[in-house]
Amino acid sequence: MTIPEMLEQSGILTLFGIGMVFAFLIIMVIVISQAGKAFRSADSEKAVTAASKLAYGNIPVTTNSAPIIAAITAAVGAYRKSHNKG
């Protein structure tokens, strides 16, 4: 086998490998986007409630709890401002 023949085969193999990787990435993007659409919550209020329970413990996030959340946010902001060393 001559050097030009080996270079030709290595070029074909390289292009084939790049093509396979590109095809796999395209398929992976399509599958992930479809999975995201399939698993998207139909009832976003339940998802928000579950996330708020994780974030705020047993404090239910309602319109009545807005002052509590505002107070906690202000306290954290004041703490960070007073302890800023930058």
N, C-alpha and C positions, 0 to 999 in steps of 0.2 A: 504494500500500500504506500503510495507516494504522499508527500507532505501536502500538496494541494487537495488530494482526496480526503486526507485526515482533517484539514481545515474546513472543507465543505461539510463533512459529517458533524464536526463539532459545532459549526454554525447552525446547522439544521437542528441539532439536539438542543442548543441554547435557545433558539426561537421557539421550539416545541415546549421547553420548560417554562419560559416566560409566558407563553400562551396558556399553559395549564394553570399557572399561578394566577394570572389575570382572570381566567374563567372561574376559578374557585372563589376569588374575592368577589366577583360579580354575583355569583350564586349565594355567597354568604350574606352580602348586603340585602339581597332580595328576601332571603329566608328570615333574617333578623327584622326587617321592616314589616314583613307579614306577621311575624310572631308578635311584634309590638302592637299591631292593629288587632290581632286576635285576643290578646290578653288585656287590652285596654278596658278599664272598668266602665261598665255601662252606667253605674250609679256612682257618680263622683262624690256625692255627699257622704257616702259611707267611707270612701277612701280618705276624705278630708277629716272625718270624725276619728277614724282609726289613727291617722297620723298625728292629730292633735292630742289624742290620749297618750301616744308615745312621747310627744314633745313636752306636754304639760302635766303628765301624771294623771291623777284622777280628776283634774279640773276640767269639766266639760266646756268646750269652746262654744259659747252662745253670745248673743248680743249683750247679755248681762255680765259676761266675764271680760268684756273689752277693757274696763278700767283696771282689772287685775293684771291683764297682759300688759297694758300700758305702764303700770307701776313696776312690774318686773323688768320690762325693757328699759325704763328710765334708770332703775337701780343698777342694772348691768352696765349701761352706758356711763353712769357716774363712776362706777368702780373702775372701769377701763380707763376713763379720763384721768382719774386720780392716781392710777398706777402706771401711767404711760411714761416710759423712760426714754422716749425718742424725741 
